[in-house]
Amino acid sequence: QVQLVESGGGLVQTGGSLKLSCAASGLPDDVYTMGWFRQGPGKEREFVSAIMWIAGGTYYAESAKGRFIISRDNAKNTLWLKMNSLKPADTAVYYCAARQNWNIPPADPDDYAYWGQGTQVTVSS
């Protein structure tokens, strides 16, 4: 059974940083991409960043470029998202997700079969 467990969320001031973690277990061998999505109050779930699980190629939403860094440790089945220069607009529940297809860009949440429960990130102004 696949489990994705996020941690690292919290309350931070504008301009601050947080590092989210996602501990994965039970991943199928054919998981090709893991990503981060977020859902703010009253908004739809949106793509933040993704990483090709084996090759390591990375993708970012425009809102994340230059501020967020995605990384992973395959041996530890762990995914991270380092978020810098946080803004109130980044306030959302952040979800870790995994998928088994190669669609590029890896930004469609419908492509992801496995999801964590989410971790809340709140950025105060």
N, C-alpha and C positions, 0 to 999 in steps of 0.2 A: 504494500500500500504506500502510495506516494504521500509524503508529508513535507510541507514547506512552512517553516516557522520564522516569521520576521521578528526582529528586535532592534532596539536602538532609537526608536522614535522618542519624542518629547517636546518640551516647550523651549524655544530659543528666541533670542531677540533678532531683529533685522540685522543682517550682516554676519550672523553667527554661522556655525557649522554643526553638522551632525553626520554620523556614519551609521547607516542602516546595515543590518546583517540578515541573511536568510540562510538558515540551516536546512539542508535538503536531505531527505532519506527516502529510500525505495525508488529512486529514479530509474526509469527504464534505460537500457543501454542506448536507445535511439533518441534520447533527448538531445536536440541540436542547439537549442537556444534557451537562455534564461533571461528574464527581463524584469524591469520594474515599471509598474503602472501606478497612477494615483487617481484618487477621486476626491475632489473638493466638495464643499457644501453646495448642494443644488446643482452639481455638475456631473457630466458623464465621466466614466473612467477614461483616462487618457494615458498614452504612452509616454514614458520618461526616458528609458534607456534599455538597451539589450546587449548581450554578449553571446557570441557563438561559443558554445560550451567547450568544444575541442580546439578550434583554431584560434579563438580569442579575439576575433574581430568585434569591434564595438560600434554601436549606433546610439545616437542621442536625438531627442526632440530638440527643436530650436530653443525652447525655453531652458533646456538643461546644458546646452553647449557652452563650454568655457567655465562652467560653475560646478558641474557634477562629474564624478568619475566612477565608472562601473568597473568592478574587478571580480575575479573568482579564483578559488583554489579547488581544482578538480579533485585532488586527493582527499580533501576534507569535505567535499560536497558543500561548499560555502560560497555564497554570493554576497557582495557588498555594494553599497552605493554611498560614496563620500559626497556630501552636499556642502558646498561652500557658498558664501555670499547670499545667504538665504533671504528671501523676501516674503512679505505677508501673502503674496499670490502663490507661494509654494505650500501653503497650509492645505493639508489633505491627509487622507488615509493612504498610505503607501503599501502596495501589494507586490509581492514576489510571485513570479509565474514561470512556468516551463512549457515548452512546446516541442513537437516532434516533426516539424516540417521546415522547409528551407525557404519559404517565401521571404522575398526582400522587397521593401524594408520589413523588419520584424516588428511592426508597430500595430498590428491588428489584434486586439484582445481576443477575438473569436478564434484565432489560430492557436491559442494557448489552452491546453487541456487541464493543466494543474495550477492551482492557486493557493496562496497562503491566506491567513485570516486578516492580515493587514496590521500596520502599526501607525499610530497617529503622529503626525508632525504638525506642530503649531508654531507659527512664526509671528511674534508680536511686533507691532510697530513702535 
